[in-house]
Amino acid sequence: MNSIIAIGSIALVFVIIMVFYNKFVKLKNLAEEAWSGIDVQLKKRYNLIPNLVNTIKGYATHEKELFENVATVRSVGIHAKTVKEQGEAENMITQALGKLMAVSENYPDLKANEGFMNLQAQLAEIEGDIENARRYYNGTARENNVGIQSFPGNIIASSFSFKKFDYFELDNLAAKETPNVSFD
């Protein structure tokens, strides 16, 4: 009888470990998939930026420093390795694009250019897609982190080296500046 209880107890512990392990694998994969979604949207944005800069360059030839800054921060974003680095790069890109759009306000012919208006619409759509992807990623990261930090999951997670995911956050300054970019 005691051996049946011992075997049952061992089996129960094994099942609990297996359930939590599989949960953490699922949460990790969801968070990685969500980050992949952000990466796709950021690449679309990075690919659009040179077209936007070149369109504005045709009208605002004396804004060389601004164009160089946009190219520099785009490069920083492309080469970011961690979620934190990516967040910092995106803050810089948002600020640079805001300045770029502000410059475009000084050129009525540019604002009326169909190609420029199309690029603005694409940028606005991509920005919305990035925001949605960011929310999804942060939600999956939160679920993963809560599971890893909660008992008894924390014991199992640490035993199998499951790690927390960083949130993809934009600083408040960049988030406040984003709505001020006019796409009219």
C-alpha positions as CSV (number, residue, x, y, z in Angstrom):
1,M,0.0,0.0,0.0
2,N,2.8,2.4,0.9
3,S,4.5,1.7,-2.4
4,I,1.3,2.6,-4.3
5,I,1.1,5.9,-2.4
6,A,4.8,6.6,-3.2
7,I,4.4,5.7,-6.9
8,G,1.2,7.8,-7.0
9,S,3.0,10.7,-5.4
10,I,5.9,10.5,-7.7
11,A,3.6,10.3,-10.7
12,L,1.6,13.3,-9.5
13,V,4.8,15.4,-9.1
14,F,5.9,14.3,-12.6
15,V,2.6,15.3,-14.1
16,I,2.7,18.7,-12.3
17,I,6.3,19.3,-13.6
18,M,5.2,18.2,-17.1
19,V,2.2,20.5,-17.1
20,F,4.2,23.6,-16.0
21,Y,7.1,22.8,-18.3
22,N,4.7,22.6,-21.3
23,K,3.0,25.8,-20.2
24,F,6.3,27.6,-20.1
25,V,7.4,26.3,-23.5
26,K,4.1,27.5,-25.0
27,L,4.4,30.9,-23.4
28,K,8.0,31.3,-24.5
29,N,7.0,30.4,-28.1
30,L,4.1,32.8,-28.0
31,A,6.3,35.6,-26.9
32,E,8.9,34.8,-29.5
33,E,6.2,34.7,-32.2
34,A,4.9,38.1,-31.0
35,W,8.4,39.6,-31.2
36,S,8.7,38.3,-34.7
37,G,5.5,40.2,-35.5
38,I,7.0,43.4,-34.2
39,D,10.2,42.7,-36.2
40,V,8.2,42.4,-39.4
41,Q,6.4,45.7,-38.8
42,L,9.7,47.5,-37.9
43,K,11.3,46.2,-41.1
44,K,8.4,47.6,-43.1
45,R,8.9,50.9,-41.4
46,Y,12.7,50.8,-42.0
47,N,12.1,50.1,-45.7
48,L,9.7,53.0,-46.0
49,I,11.9,55.6,-44.3
50,P,14.4,56.0,-47.2
51,N,11.5,56.7,-49.6
52,L,10.1,59.2,-47.3
53,V,13.4,60.9,-46.8
54,N,14.1,61.0,-50.5
55,T,10.7,62.5,-51.3
56,I,11.2,65.3,-48.7
57,K,14.8,65.8,-49.8
58,G,13.6,66.8,-53.2
59,Y,11.8,69.8,-51.6
60,A,13.9,70.6,-48.5
61,T,17.5,70.3,-49.8
62,H,18.9,72.4,-47.0
63,E,17.9,70.0,-44.2
64,K,20.9,67.8,-44.6
65,E,21.6,67.3,-40.9
66,L,18.0,66.1,-40.3
67,F,18.2,63.6,-43.2
68,E,21.5,62.3,-41.8
69,N,20.0,61.9,-38.3
70,V,17.1,59.9,-39.7
71,A,19.5,57.6,-41.6
72,T,21.6,57.2,-38.4
73,V,18.7,56.3,-36.1
74,R,17.2,54.0,-38.7
75,S,20.6,52.1,-38.8
76,V,20.6,51.9,-35.0
77,G,17.1,50.4,-35.1
78,I,18.0,47.9,-37.8
79,H,21.0,46.7,-35.7
80,A,19.4,46.6,-32.3
81,K,19.9,43.2,-30.6
82,T,17.7,43.3,-27.5
83,V,14.2,44.4,-26.7
84,K,15.6,47.2,-24.6
85,E,17.9,48.4,-27.4
86,Q,15.0,48.2,-29.9
87,G,12.8,50.3,-27.6
88,E,15.5,52.9,-27.3
89,A,16.1,52.9,-31.1
90,E,12.3,53.2,-31.8
91,N,12.1,56.2,-29.5
92,M,14.9,57.9,-31.5
93,I,13.2,57.0,-34.8
94,T,9.8,58.3,-33.7
95,Q,11.4,61.6,-32.7
96,A,13.3,61.8,-35.9
97,L,10.3,61.1,-38.0
98,G,8.3,63.7,-36.1
99,K,10.9,66.3,-36.9
100,L,11.0,65.1,-40.6
101,M,7.2,65.5,-40.8
102,A,7.4,68.9,-39.1
103,V,9.8,70.0,-41.8
104,S,7.4,68.8,-44.5
105,E,4.8,71.2,-43.1
106,N,7.0,74.1,-44.5
107,Y,6.6,72.9,-48.1
108,P,3.0,73.2,-49.4
109,D,4.0,71.6,-52.8
110,L,5.4,68.6,-50.9
111,K,2.3,68.2,-48.8
112,A,0.2,68.2,-52.0
113,N,2.5,65.6,-53.7
114,E,0.6,62.4,-54.3
115,G,3.6,60.2,-53.7
116,F,4.3,61.9,-50.4
117,M,0.7,61.6,-49.3
118,N,0.8,57.9,-50.1
119,L,4.0,57.5,-48.1
120,Q,2.4,59.3,-45.1
121,A,-0.6,57.0,-45.3
122,Q,1.7,53.9,-45.4
123,L,3.7,55.3,-42.4
124,A,0.5,55.9,-40.4
125,E,-0.7,52.3,-41.1
126,I,2.6,50.8,-40.2
127,E,2.7,52.9,-36.9
128,G,-0.7,51.4,-36.0
129,D,0.5,47.9,-36.9
130,I,3.6,48.4,-34.7
131,E,1.4,49.5,-31.8
132,N,-0.9,46.5,-32.2
133,A,2.1,44.1,-32.4
134,R,3.7,45.8,-29.4
135,R,0.6,45.3,-27.3
136,Y,0.3,41.6,-28.3
137,Y,4.0,41.0,-27.5
138,N,3.8,42.8,-24.2
139,G,0.7,40.7,-23.3
140,T,2.5,37.4,-24.1
141,A,5.6,38.6,-22.2
142,R,3.4,39.5,-19.2
143,E,1.7,36.0,-19.2
144,N,5.2,34.4,-19.4
145,N,6.6,36.5,-16.7
146,V,3.6,36.0,-14.3
147,G,3.9,32.2,-14.8
148,I,7.6,32.2,-14.1
149,Q,7.3,34.3,-11.0
150,S,4.2,32.5,-9.5
151,F,4.4,29.6,-7.2
152,P,5.0,26.7,-8.0
153,G,5.9,27.7,-11.5
154,N,8.8,29.7,-10.3
155,I,10.5,26.6,-9.0
156,I,9.9,24.7,-12.2
157,A,10.9,27.6,-14.4
158,S,14.2,28.2,-12.6
159,S,14.9,24.4,-12.7
160,F,14.6,24.5,-16.5
161,S,16.2,28.0,-17.0
162,F,13.1,29.7,-18.4
163,K,13.7,33.4,-18.4
164,K,11.5,36.5,-18.2
165,F,10.9,38.6,-21.3
166,D,11.5,42.3,-21.3
167,Y,8.6,44.5,-22.3
168,F,8.8,46.6,-25.5
169,E,8.2,50.0,-24.1
170,L,8.4,53.4,-25.6
171,D,9.3,56.3,-23.4
172,N,6.6,58.8,-22.5
173,L,8.2,61.6,-24.5
174,A,8.1,59.6,-27.8
175,A,4.6,58.4,-27.0
176,K,3.4,61.9,-26.5
177,E,5.0,63.1,-29.7
178,T,3.6,60.5,-31.9
179,P,0.0,61.8,-32.0
180,N,1.4,65.3,-32.9
181,V,2.7,64.1,-36.3
182,S,0.2,65.4,-38.9
183,F,-0.6,63.3,-41.9
184,D,-3.1,65.8,-43.4
